């Protein structure tokens, strides 16, 4: 379980290839443990196609910090 809760404002501190270019962006936690592997779903990072299609982006807790 992560220390993030739905509604928390978070900033991306690092991102893998699937979220390249989102470092430094701030969004809102949409769902914790969005994937079975414990990733965090974040909305409002950017309006690019990857987020638009799913409605959110997923990150590992270590890739985020509270804003």
C-alpha positions as CSV (number, residue, x, y, z in Angstrom):
1,X,0.0,0.0,0.0
2,X,1.3,3.4,-0.9
3,X,1.3,6.6,1.1
4,X,-0.8,8.3,-1.6
5,X,-4.6,8.7,-1.4
6,X,-7.2,9.6,-3.9
7,X,-7.3,13.3,-4.4
8,X,-3.7,13.9,-3.4
9,X,-1.8,16.4,-5.6
10,X,1.4,14.7,-6.8
11,X,4.4,15.7,-9.0
12,X,6.2,13.3,-11.2
13,X,9.9,13.1,-10.2
14,X,10.9,10.3,-12.7
15,X,9.1,8.5,-15.5
16,X,9.7,5.4,-17.6
17,X,9.5,5.3,-21.4
18,X,5.7,5.0,-21.3
19,X,5.4,8.4,-19.5
20,X,8.4,10.1,-21.1
21,X,8.3,13.9,-20.9
22,X,6.0,14.1,-17.8
23,X,8.8,14.7,-15.2
24,X,7.9,17.9,-13.3
25,X,4.2,17.7,-14.2
26,X,1.6,17.8,-11.4
27,X,-1.6,15.9,-11.3
28,X,-4.2,14.3,-9.0
29,X,-4.2,10.8,-7.7
30,X,-7.2,9.1,-9.3
31,X,-6.8,5.6,-7.8
32,X,-4.2,3.9,-5.7
33,X,-2.9,0.5,-6.7
34,X,-4.6,0.9,-10.1
35,X,-2.7,-2.1,-11.4
36,X,-2.2,-5.4,-9.6
37,X,1.4,-4.5,-9.3
38,X,0.7,-1.5,-7.0
39,X,1.0,1.4,-9.4
40,X,-0.8,4.7,-8.8
41,X,-3.2,6.2,-11.4
42,X,-2.8,10.0,-11.8
43,X,-5.1,12.3,-13.8
44,X,-4.3,15.7,-15.2
45,X,-0.7,15.2,-16.0
46,X,-1.1,16.2,-19.7
47,X,-3.6,16.0,-22.5
48,X,-1.6,13.7,-24.7
49,X,-3.1,10.6,-26.3
50,X,-1.8,8.1,-23.7
51,X,-3.7,9.9,-20.9
52,X,-6.7,10.8,-23.0
53,X,-7.4,7.2,-24.1
54,X,-7.2,5.6,-20.6
55,X,-8.2,8.8,-18.7
56,X,-5.1,8.6,-16.5
57,X,-1.4,7.7,-16.4
58,X,0.1,5.1,-14.0
59,X,3.3,5.5,-12.0
60,X,5.2,3.6,-9.3
61,X,5.0,5.3,-5.9
62,X,8.7,6.0,-6.1
63,X,8.2,8.1,-9.2
64,X,5.9,10.5,-7.4
65,X,6.1,13.0,-4.6
66,X,3.3,15.0,-2.9
67,X,3.0,18.5,-4.5
